[in-house]
Amino acid sequence: MNRKWWFLFILIILNIVAVYIGLYLDNDIFMRRFKEFVYVVDIISIPFIVVFFII
């Protein structure tokens, strides 16, 4: 596979894993901050995904 697709695949897998970790450990204060970090990473990564699909 192309390097672009590997990067996209790894990004999606990391997002899914991070969201599930945040959902299972929702009561912990640290995990709430981690979920906020995940949301910021998602907002940053969406333009990259769009650019990869255009290229």
PDB file of N, H, CA, C and O in Angstrom:
ATOM      1  N   MET A   1       0.836  -1.195   0.000  1.00  0.00           N
ATOM      2  CA  MET A   1       0.000   0.000   0.000  1.00  0.00           C
ATOM      3  C   MET A   1       0.875   1.250   0.000  1.00  0.00           C
ATOM      4  O   MET A   1       2.047   1.226   0.377  1.00  0.00           O
ATOM      5  N   ASN A   2       0.268   2.313  -0.428  1.00  0.00           N
ATOM      6  H   ASN A   2      -0.684   2.332  -0.734  1.00  0.00           H
ATOM      7  CA  ASN A   2       0.963   3.592  -0.459  1.00  0.00           C
ATOM      8  C   ASN A   2       1.195   4.100   0.964  1.00  0.00           C
ATOM      9  O   ASN A   2       0.451   3.769   1.888  1.00  0.00           O
ATOM     10  N   ARG A   3       2.247   4.913   1.121  1.00  0.00           N
ATOM     11  H   ARG A   3       2.852   5.181   0.371  1.00  0.00           H
ATOM     12  CA  ARG A   3       2.546   5.455   2.449  1.00  0.00           C
ATOM     13  C   ARG A   3       1.415   6.352   2.947  1.00  0.00           C
ATOM     14  O   ARG A   3       1.146   6.413   4.147  1.00  0.00           O
ATOM     15  N   LYS A   4       0.763   7.039   2.028  1.00  0.00           N
ATOM     16  H   LYS A   4       0.981   6.989   1.054  1.00  0.00           H
ATOM     17  CA  LYS A   4      -0.374   7.892   2.375  1.00  0.00           C
ATOM     18  C   LYS A   4      -1.490   7.079   3.034  1.00  0.00           C
ATOM     19  O   LYS A   4      -2.069   7.512   4.030  1.00  0.00           O
ATOM     20  N   TRP A   5      -1.787   5.914   2.485  1.00  0.00           N
ATOM     21  H   TRP A   5      -1.317   5.562   1.676  1.00  0.00           H
ATOM     22  CA  TRP A   5      -2.876   5.098   3.017  1.00  0.00           C
ATOM     23  C   TRP A   5      -2.508   4.482   4.355  1.00  0.00           C
ATOM     24  O   TRP A   5      -3.372   4.316   5.215  1.00  0.00           O
ATOM     25  N   TRP A   6      -1.228   4.136   4.546  1.00  0.00           N
ATOM     26  H   TRP A   6      -0.526   4.270   3.846  1.00  0.00           H
ATOM     27  CA  TRP A   6      -0.799   3.627   5.845  1.00  0.00           C
ATOM     28  C   TRP A   6      -0.972   4.695   6.915  1.00  0.00           C
ATOM     29  O   TRP A   6      -1.444   4.399   8.013  1.00  0.00           O
ATOM     30  N   PHE A   7      -0.596   5.939   6.606  1.00  0.00           N
ATOM     31  H   PHE A   7      -0.213   6.179   5.714  1.00  0.00           H
ATOM     32  CA  PHE A   7      -0.748   7.033   7.564  1.00  0.00           C
ATOM     33  C   PHE A   7      -2.218   7.233   7.917  1.00  0.00           C
ATOM     34  O   PHE A   7      -2.560   7.407   9.087  1.00  0.00           O
ATOM     35  N   LEU A   8      -3.083   7.208   6.913  1.00  0.00           N
ATOM     36  H   LEU A   8      -2.806   7.067   5.962  1.00  0.00           H
ATOM     37  CA  LEU A   8      -4.514   7.389   7.143  1.00  0.00           C
ATOM     38  C   LEU A   8      -5.074   6.255   7.990  1.00  0.00           C
ATOM     39  O   LEU A   8      -5.865   6.492   8.904  1.00  0.00           O
ATOM     40  N   PHE A   9      -4.665   5.018   7.688  1.00  0.00           N
ATOM     41  H   PHE A   9      -4.023   4.826   6.946  1.00  0.00           H
ATOM     42  CA  PHE A   9      -5.130   3.852   8.435  1.00  0.00           C
ATOM     43  C   PHE A   9      -4.708   3.933   9.899  1.00  0.00           C
ATOM     44  O   PHE A   9      -5.517   3.683  10.793  1.00  0.00           O
ATOM     45  N   ILE A  10      -3.451   4.280  10.146  1.00  0.00           N
ATOM     46  H   ILE A  10      -2.794   4.483   9.419  1.00  0.00           H
ATOM     47  CA  ILE A  10      -2.951   4.385  11.518  1.00  0.00           C
ATOM     48  C   ILE A  10      -3.662   5.509  12.265  1.00  0.00           C
ATOM     49  O   ILE A  10      -3.981   5.363  13.444  1.00  0.00           O
ATOM     50  N   LEU A  11      -3.912   6.632  11.587  1.00  0.00           N
ATOM     51  H   LEU A  11      -3.653   6.751  10.629  1.00  0.00           H
ATOM     52  CA  LEU A  11      -4.611   7.755  12.210  1.00  0.00           C
ATOM     53  C   LEU A  11      -6.018   7.358  12.641  1.00  0.00           C
ATOM     54  O   LEU A  11      -6.448   7.692  13.744  1.00  0.00           O
ATOM     55  N   ILE A  12      -6.734   6.647  11.773  1.00  0.00           N
ATOM     56  H   ILE A  12      -6.384   6.375  10.876  1.00  0.00           H
ATOM     57  CA  ILE A  12      -8.099   6.227  12.097  1.00  0.00           C
ATOM     58  C   ILE A  12      -8.097   5.228  13.252  1.00  0.00           C
ATOM     59  O   ILE A  12      -8.925   5.327  14.158  1.00  0.00           O
ATOM     60  N   ILE A  13      -7.169   4.263  13.227  1.00  0.00           N
ATOM     61  H   ILE A  13      -6.496   4.182  12.492  1.00  0.00           H
ATOM     62  CA  ILE A  13      -7.095   3.272  14.306  1.00  0.00           C
ATOM     63  C   ILE A  13      -6.792   3.951  15.643  1.00  0.00           C
ATOM     64  O   ILE A  13      -7.399   3.616  16.660  1.00  0.00           O
ATOM     65  N   LEU A  14      -5.852   4.907  15.644  1.00  0.00           N
ATOM     66  H   LEU A  14      -5.359   5.179  14.817  1.00  0.00           H
ATOM     67  CA  LEU A  14      -5.511   5.595  16.889  1.00  0.00           C
ATOM     68  C   LEU A  14      -6.693   6.403  17.415  1.00  0.00           C
ATOM     69  O   LEU A  14      -6.917   6.462  18.624  1.00  0.00           O
ATOM     70  N   ASN A  15      -7.447   7.023  16.512  1.00  0.00           N
ATOM     71  H   ASN A  15      -7.265   6.975  15.530  1.00  0.00           H
ATOM     72  CA  ASN A  15      -8.625   7.778  16.945  1.00  0.00           C
ATOM     73  C   ASN A  15      -9.668   6.864  17.573  1.00  0.00           C
ATOM     74  O   ASN A  15     -10.241   7.193  18.612  1.00  0.00           O
ATOM     75  N   ILE A  16      -9.916   5.710  16.941  1.00  0.00           N
ATOM     76  H   ILE A  16      -9.451   5.443  16.097  1.00  0.00           H
ATOM     77  CA  ILE A  16     -10.914   4.775  17.468  1.00  0.00           C
ATOM     78  C   ILE A  16     -10.491   4.261  18.841  1.00  0.00           C
ATOM     79  O   ILE A  16     -11.302   4.210  19.765  1.00  0.00           O
ATOM     80  N   VAL A  17      -9.220   3.879  18.973  1.00  0.00           N
ATOM     81  H   VAL A  17      -8.561   3.921  18.222  1.00  0.00           H
ATOM     82  CA  VAL A  17      -8.720   3.369  20.255  1.00  0.00           C
ATOM     83  C   VAL A  17      -8.819   4.441  21.335  1.00  0.00           C
ATOM     84  O   VAL A  17      -9.234   4.154  22.458  1.00  0.00           O
ATOM     85  N   ALA A  18      -8.439   5.676  21.000  1.00  0.00           N
ATOM     86  H   ALA A  18      -8.102   5.909  20.088  1.00  0.00           H
ATOM     87  CA  ALA A  18      -8.477   6.751  21.990  1.00  0.00           C
ATOM     88  C   ALA A  18      -9.908   7.052  22.423  1.00  0.00           C
ATOM     89  O   ALA A  18     -10.151   7.313  23.601  1.00  0.00           O
ATOM     90  N   VAL A  19     -10.851   7.021  21.497  1.00  0.00           N
ATOM     91  H   VAL A  19     -10.654   6.809  20.540  1.00  0.00           H
ATOM     92  CA  VAL A  19     -12.245   7.293  21.853  1.00  0.00           C
ATOM     93  C   VAL A  19     -12.789   6.186  22.752  1.00  0.00           C
ATOM     94  O   VAL A  19     -13.496   6.470  23.718  1.00  0.00           O
ATOM     95  N   TYR A  20     -12.462   4.913  22.442  1.00  0.00           N
ATOM     96  H   TYR A  20     -11.887   4.683  21.657  1.00  0.00           H
ATOM     97  CA  TYR A  20     -12.945   3.828  23.296  1.00  0.00           C
ATOM     98  C   TYR A  20     -12.331   3.890  24.688  1.00  0.00           C
ATOM     99  O   TYR A  20     -13.016   3.617  25.673  1.00  0.00           O
ATOM    100  N   ILE A  21     -11.046   4.244  24.789  1.00  0.00           N
ATOM    101  H   ILE A  21     -10.489   4.466  23.989  1.00  0.00           H
ATOM    102  CA  ILE A  21     -10.421   4.404  26.104  1.00  0.00           C
ATOM    103  C   ILE A  21     -11.123   5.518  26.876  1.00  0.00           C
ATOM    104  O   ILE A  21     -11.390   5.377  28.069  1.00  0.00           O
ATOM    105  N   GLY A  22     -11.419   6.622  26.198  1.00  0.00           N
ATOM    106  H   GLY A  22     -11.201   6.737  25.229  1.00  0.00           H
ATOM    107  CA  GLY A  22     -12.114   7.726  26.850  1.00  0.00           C
ATOM    108  C   GLY A  22     -13.520   7.358  27.297  1.00  0.00           C
ATOM    109  O   GLY A  22     -13.981   7.832  28.335  1.00  0.00           O
ATOM    110  N   LEU A  23     -14.215   6.510  26.521  1.00  0.00           N
ATOM    111  H   LEU A  23     -13.841   6.125  25.678  1.00  0.00           H
ATOM    112  CA  LEU A  23     -15.568   6.111  26.896  1.00  0.00           C
ATOM    113  C   LEU A  23     -15.565   5.160  28.086  1.00  0.00           C
ATOM    114  O   LEU A  23     -16.410   5.272  28.974  1.00  0.00           O
ATOM    115  N   TYR A  24     -14.614   4.219  28.107  1.00  0.00           N
ATOM    116  H   TYR A  24     -13.927   4.128  27.386  1.00  0.00           H
ATOM    117  CA  TYR A  24     -14.602   3.245  29.198  1.00  0.00           C
ATOM    118  C   TYR A  24     -14.148   3.865  30.512  1.00  0.00           C
ATOM    119  O   TYR A  24     -14.596   3.438  31.576  1.00  0.00           O
ATOM    120  N   LEU A  25     -13.270   4.859  30.462  1.00  0.00           N
ATOM    121  H   LEU A  25     -12.906   5.206  29.597  1.00  0.00           H
ATOM    122  CA  LEU A  25     -12.731   5.457  31.683  1.00  0.00           C
ATOM    123  C   LEU A  25     -13.234   6.889  31.840  1.00  0.00           C
ATOM    124  O   LEU A  25     -12.462   7.803  32.129  1.00  0.00           O
ATOM    125  N   ASP A  26     -14.537   7.070  31.646  1.00  0.00           N
ATOM    126  H   ASP A  26     -15.164   6.328  31.412  1.00  0.00           H
ATOM    127  CA  ASP A  26     -15.123   8.411  31.611  1.00  0.00           C
ATOM    128  C   ASP A  26     -15.120   9.081  32.984  1.00  0.00           C
ATOM    129  O   ASP A  26     -15.129  10.309  33.057  1.00  0.00           O
ATOM    130  N   ASN A  27     -15.109   8.312  34.073  1.00  0.00           N
ATOM    131  H   ASN A  27     -15.102   7.314  34.014  1.00  0.00           H
ATOM    132  CA  ASN A  27     -15.235   8.902  35.406  1.00  0.00           C
ATOM    133  C   ASN A  27     -13.950   9.552  35.887  1.00  0.00           C
ATOM    134  O   ASN A  27     -13.979  10.389  36.789  1.00  0.00           O
ATOM    135  N   ASP A  28     -12.841   9.184  35.304  1.00  0.00           N
ATOM    136  H   ASP A  28     -12.818   8.504  34.571  1.00  0.00           H
ATOM    137  CA  ASP A  28     -11.559   9.705  35.762  1.00  0.00           C
ATOM    138  C   ASP A  28     -11.340  11.113  35.209  1.00  0.00           C
ATOM    139  O   ASP A  28     -11.636  11.388  34.046  1.00  0.00           O
ATOM    140  N   ILE A  29     -10.820  11.993  36.052  1.00  0.00           N
ATOM    141  H   ILE A  29     -10.580  11.770  36.996  1.00  0.00           H
ATOM    142  CA  ILE A  29     -10.585  13.375  35.618  1.00  0.00           C
ATOM    143  C   ILE A  29      -9.532  13.406  34.517  1.00  0.00           C
ATOM    144  O   ILE A  29      -9.654  14.161  33.552  1.00  0.00           O
ATOM    145  N   PHE A  30      -8.498  12.581  34.667  1.00  0.00           N
ATOM    146  H   PHE A  30      -8.399  11.968  35.451  1.00  0.00           H
ATOM    147  CA  PHE A  30      -7.457  12.543  33.644  1.00  0.00           C
ATOM    148  C   PHE A  30      -8.035  12.129  32.300  1.00  0.00           C
ATOM    149  O   PHE A  30      -7.652  12.681  31.268  1.00  0.00           O
ATOM    150  N   MET A  31      -8.954  11.164  32.295  1.00  0.00           N
ATOM    151  H   MET A  31      -9.266  10.716  33.133  1.00  0.00           H
ATOM    152  CA  MET A  31      -9.503  10.700  31.031  1.00  0.00           C
ATOM    153  C   MET A  31     -10.423  11.755  30.421  1.00  0.00           C
ATOM    154  O   MET A  31     -10.568  11.806  29.199  1.00  0.00           O
ATOM    155  N   ARG A  32     -11.048  12.599  31.245  1.00  0.00           N
ATOM    156  H   ARG A  32     -10.931  12.558  32.238  1.00  0.00           H
ATOM    157  CA  ARG A  32     -11.837  13.693  30.675  1.00  0.00           C
ATOM    158  C   ARG A  32     -10.924  14.651  29.920  1.00  0.00           C
ATOM    159  O   ARG A  32     -11.247  15.095  28.818  1.00  0.00           O
ATOM    160  N   ARG A  33      -9.781  14.961  30.523  1.00  0.00           N
ATOM    161  H   ARG A  33      -9.518  14.600  31.418  1.00  0.00           H
ATOM    162  CA  ARG A  33      -8.824  15.826  29.828  1.00  0.00           C
ATOM    163  C   ARG A  33      -8.289  15.135  28.584  1.00  0.00           C
ATOM    164  O   ARG A  33      -8.051  15.785  27.566  1.00  0.00           O
ATOM    165  N   PHE A  34      -8.097  13.816  28.658  1.00  0.00           N
ATOM    166  H   PHE A  34      -8.290  13.288  29.485  1.00  0.00           H
ATOM    167  CA  PHE A  34      -7.621  13.061  27.502  1.00  0.00           C
ATOM    168  C   PHE A  34      -8.649  13.102  26.377  1.00  0.00           C
ATOM    169  O   PHE A  34      -8.283  13.212  25.206  1.00  0.00           O
ATOM    170  N   LYS A  35      -9.949  13.014  26.726  1.00  0.00           N
ATOM    171  H   LYS A  35     -10.247  12.925  27.676  1.00  0.00           H
ATOM    172  CA  LYS A  35     -10.988  13.094  25.702  1.00  0.00           C
ATOM    173  C   LYS A  35     -10.998  14.468  25.043  1.00  0.00           C
ATOM    174  O   LYS A  35     -11.202  14.572  23.834  1.00  0.00           O
ATOM    175  N   GLU A  36     -10.777  15.529  25.831  1.00  0.00           N
ATOM    176  H   GLU A  36     -10.611  15.444  26.813  1.00  0.00           H
ATOM    177  CA  GLU A  36     -10.685  16.861  25.229  1.00  0.00           C
ATOM    178  C   GLU A  36      -9.521  16.911  24.249  1.00  0.00           C
ATOM    179  O   GLU A  36      -9.633  17.495  23.171  1.00  0.00           O
ATOM    180  N   PHE A  37      -8.399  16.296  24.627  1.00  0.00           N
ATOM    181  H   PHE A  37      -8.308  15.822  25.503  1.00  0.00           H
ATOM    182  CA  PHE A  37      -7.246  16.238  23.733  1.00  0.00           C
ATOM    183  C   PHE A  37      -7.582  15.469  22.460  1.00  0.00           C
ATOM    184  O   PHE A  37      -7.170  15.862  21.369  1.00  0.00           O
ATOM    185  N   VAL A  38      -8.336  14.367  22.598  1.00  0.00           N
ATOM    186  H   VAL A  38      -8.671  14.048  23.484  1.00  0.00           H
ATOM    187  CA  VAL A  38      -8.723  13.574  21.427  1.00  0.00           C
ATOM    188  C   VAL A  38      -9.599  14.402  20.498  1.00  0.00           C
ATOM    189  O   VAL A  38      -9.432  14.341  19.280  1.00  0.00           O
ATOM    190  N   TYR A  39     -10.530  15.175  21.052  1.00  0.00           N
ATOM    191  H   TYR A  39     -10.666  15.225  22.041  1.00  0.00           H
ATOM    192  CA  TYR A  39     -11.383  16.008  20.207  1.00  0.00           C
ATOM    193  C   TYR A  39     -10.553  17.041  19.446  1.00  0.00           C
ATOM    194  O   TYR A  39     -10.810  17.298  18.269  1.00  0.00           O
ATOM    195  N   VAL A  40      -9.564  17.633  20.110  1.00  0.00           N
ATOM    196  H   VAL A  40      -9.355  17.424  21.065  1.00  0.00           H
ATOM    197  CA  VAL A  40      -8.695  18.602  19.436  1.00  0.00           C
ATOM    198  C   VAL A  40      -7.916  17.920  18.324  1.00  0.00           C
ATOM    199  O   VAL A  40      -7.781  18.470  17.230  1.00  0.00           O
ATOM    200  N   VAL A  41      -7.396  16.714  18.598  1.00  0.00           N
ATOM    201  H   VAL A  41      -7.505  16.267  19.487  1.00  0.00           H
ATOM    202  CA  VAL A  41      -6.651  15.973  17.579  1.00  0.00           C
ATOM    203  C   VAL A  41      -7.555  15.644  16.399  1.00  0.00           C
ATOM    204  O   VAL A  41      -7.119  15.718  15.250  1.00  0.00           O
ATOM    205  N   ASP A  42      -8.822  15.276  16.667  1.00  0.00           N
ATOM    206  H   ASP A  42      -9.176  15.216  17.601  1.00  0.00           H
ATOM    207  CA  ASP A  42      -9.757  15.003  15.582  1.00  0.00           C
ATOM    208  C   ASP A  42      -9.986  16.246  14.735  1.00  0.00           C
ATOM    209  O   ASP A  42     -10.004  16.164  13.507  1.00  0.00           O
ATOM    210  N   ILE A  43     -10.159  17.396  15.379  1.00  0.00           N
ATOM    211  H   ILE A  43     -10.144  17.462  16.377  1.00  0.00           H
ATOM    212  CA  ILE A  43     -10.388  18.631  14.631  1.00  0.00           C
ATOM    213  C   ILE A  43      -9.174  18.958  13.769  1.00  0.00           C
ATOM    214  O   ILE A  43      -9.316  19.433  12.642  1.00  0.00           O
ATOM    215  N   ILE A  44      -7.975  18.701  14.305  1.00  0.00           N
ATOM    216  H   ILE A  44      -7.861  18.315  15.220  1.00  0.00           H
ATOM    217  CA  ILE A  44      -6.768  18.969  13.531  1.00  0.00           C
ATOM    218  C   ILE A  44      -6.597  17.949  12.410  1.00  0.00           C
ATOM    219  O   ILE A  44      -6.135  18.299  11.324  1.00  0.00           O
ATOM    220  N   SER A  45      -6.966  16.686  12.662  1.00  0.00           N
ATOM    221  H   SER A  45      -7.341  16.402  13.545  1.00  0.00           H
ATOM    222  CA  SER A  45      -6.694  15.635  11.685  1.00  0.00           C
ATOM    223  C   SER A  45      -7.708  15.589  10.551  1.00  0.00           C
ATOM    224  O   SER A  45      -7.410  15.031   9.495  1.00  0.00           O
ATOM    225  N   ILE A  46      -8.899  16.157  10.733  1.00  0.00           N
ATOM    226  H   ILE A  46      -9.141  16.611  11.591  1.00  0.00           H
ATOM    227  CA  ILE A  46      -9.908  16.123   9.668  1.00  0.00           C
ATOM    228  C   ILE A  46      -9.415  16.814   8.398  1.00  0.00           C
ATOM    229  O   ILE A  46      -9.586  16.247   7.319  1.00  0.00           O
ATOM    230  N   PRO A  47      -8.806  18.016   8.461  1.00  0.00           N
ATOM    231  CA  PRO A  47      -8.293  18.610   7.216  1.00  0.00           C
ATOM    232  C   PRO A  47      -7.224  17.755   6.549  1.00  0.00           C
ATOM    233  O   PRO A  47      -7.159  17.697   5.321  1.00  0.00           O
ATOM    234  N   PHE A  48      -6.375  17.082   7.349  1.00  0.00           N
ATOM    235  H   PHE A  48      -6.427  17.130   8.347  1.00  0.00           H
ATOM    236  CA  PHE A  48      -5.368  16.208   6.760  1.00  0.00           C
ATOM    237  C   PHE A  48      -6.019  15.060   5.998  1.00  0.00           C
ATOM    238  O   PHE A  48      -5.579  14.707   4.904  1.00  0.00           O
ATOM    239  N   ILE A  49      -7.075  14.472   6.579  1.00  0.00           N
ATOM    240  H   ILE A  49      -7.433  14.758   7.468  1.00  0.00           H
ATOM    241  CA  ILE A  49      -7.768  13.371   5.910  1.00  0.00           C
ATOM    242  C   ILE A  49      -8.395  13.862   4.614  1.00  0.00           C
ATOM    243  O   ILE A  49      -8.320  13.179   3.592  1.00  0.00           O
ATOM    244  N   VAL A  50      -9.012  15.039   4.644  1.00  0.00           N
ATOM    245  H   VAL A  50      -9.073  15.594   5.473  1.00  0.00           H
ATOM    246  CA  VAL A  50      -9.620  15.594   3.427  1.00  0.00           C
ATOM    247  C   VAL A  50      -8.557  15.828   2.364  1.00  0.00           C
ATOM    248  O   VAL A  50      -8.767  15.514   1.192  1.00  0.00           O
ATOM    249  N   VAL A  51      -7.412  16.379   2.770  1.00  0.00           N
ATOM    250  H   VAL A  51      -7.241  16.634   3.722  1.00  0.00           H
ATOM    251  CA  VAL A  51      -6.328  16.632   1.814  1.00  0.00           C
ATOM    252  C   VAL A  51      -5.823  15.328   1.232  1.00  0.00           C
ATOM    253  O   VAL A  51      -5.550  15.257   0.033  1.00  0.00           O
ATOM    254  N   PHE A  52      -5.688  14.280   2.058  1.00  0.00           N
ATOM    255  H   PHE A  52      -5.909  14.337   3.031  1.00  0.00           H
ATOM    256  CA  PHE A  52      -5.217  12.991   1.554  1.00  0.00           C
ATOM    257  C   PHE A  52      -6.184  12.421   0.535  1.00  0.00           C
ATOM    258  O   PHE A  52      -5.753  11.841  -0.462  1.00  0.00           O
ATOM    259  N   PHE A  53      -7.501  12.573   0.762  1.00  0.00           N
ATOM    260  H   PHE A  53      -7.852  13.044   1.572  1.00  0.00           H
ATOM    261  CA  PHE A  53      -8.455  12.045  -0.200  1.00  0.00           C
ATOM    262  C   PHE A  53      -8.436  12.850  -1.491  1.00  0.00           C
ATOM    263  O   PHE A  53      -8.669  12.297  -2.566  1.00  0.00           O
ATOM    264  N   ILE A  54      -8.162  14.153  -1.403  1.00  0.00           N
ATOM    265  H   ILE A  54      -7.974  14.603  -0.530  1.00  0.00           H
ATOM    266  CA  ILE A  54      -8.077  14.965  -2.618  1.00  0.00           C
ATOM    267  C   ILE A  54      -6.836  14.589  -3.412  1.00  0.00           C
ATOM    268  O   ILE A  54      -6.890  14.465  -4.635  1.00  0.00           O
ATOM    269  N   ILE A  55      -5.702  14.406  -2.706  1.00  0.00           N
ATOM    270  H   ILE A  55      -5.659  14.507  -1.712  1.00  0.00           H
ATOM    271  CA  ILE A  55      -4.458  14.006  -3.378  1.00  0.00           C
ATOM    272  C   ILE A  55      -4.574  12.541  -3.748  1.00  0.00           C
ATOM    273  O   ILE A  55      -3.647  11.975  -4.326  1.00  0.00           O
TER     274      ILE A  55
END
